[in-house]
């Protein structure tokens, strides 16, 4: 068993409702159920939109989560299925099964006020989950937090920069941050203010695939255009 080196300084926190500890923790006997529940808290807080949800594939396709279920693929999926079943029976998740043309889809909503409203809207046909933004982060990607991204792509951290990065991590989804760093590297503009400008533009104007149509357009927009003045960092 690999020894844990401790929680990194400045690492972002994930919110867990107090009722999880008072009402659910004493009732959960399955380690797998505990893992999928905690995983869902992390996953859903990385989502965009007003109706965050998870699919069965979101659980199954995370190699780190599945590796923690079992080192045998067949056993891991069987344990995942059983763990999700327990979580639904305990009322942690609300499960909506949808029939599709290619394959059936399983949507899992956290049993919170927001999750219940989304589940009801989905059940009544008043909400199309395909129209909702849906990010599929993995725990493997989470290991590369914003501090590592900065150090590997821009330079050494200072206390002021560390505070700025922590604030950014609380505002923007990690997938946005990671992609903004990638654009900075591709365009050879290794400055935080450049990355921050990209993130702000996505927040204000919406984020879709069009911003990556060409590196030349990105470079013109973020360097020569409205975000041309980036200072020293």
HELIX and SHEET records of a PDB file:
HELIX    1   1 UNK A   18  UNK A   19  1                                   2    
HELIX    2   2 UNK A   20  UNK A   24  3                                   5    
HELIX    3   3 UNK A   25  UNK A   27  5                                   3    
HELIX    4   4 UNK A   31  UNK A   44  1                                  14    
HELIX    5   5 UNK A   56  UNK A   60  1                                   5    
HELIX    6   6 UNK A   63  UNK A   69  1                                   7    
HELIX    7   7 UNK A   73  UNK A   89  1                                  17    
HELIX    8   8 UNK A  113  UNK A  123  1                                  11    
HELIX    9   9 UNK A  129  UNK A  131  5                                   3    
HELIX   10  10 UNK A  139  UNK A  142  1                                   4    
HELIX   11  11 UNK A  146  UNK A  153  1                                   8    
HELIX   12  12 UNK A  159  UNK A  171  1                                  13    
HELIX   13  13 UNK A  174  UNK A  186  1                                  13    
HELIX   14  14 UNK A  192  UNK A  205  1                                  14    
HELIX   15  15 UNK A  209  UNK A  212  5                                   4    
HELIX   16  16 UNK A  215  UNK A  219  1                                   5    
HELIX   17  17 UNK A  220  UNK A  224  3                                   5    
SHEET    1   A 3 UNK A  54  UNK A  55  0                                        
SHEET    2   A 3 UNK A 105  UNK A 110 -1                                        
SHEET    3   A 3 UNK A  93  UNK A  98 -1                                        
END                                                                             
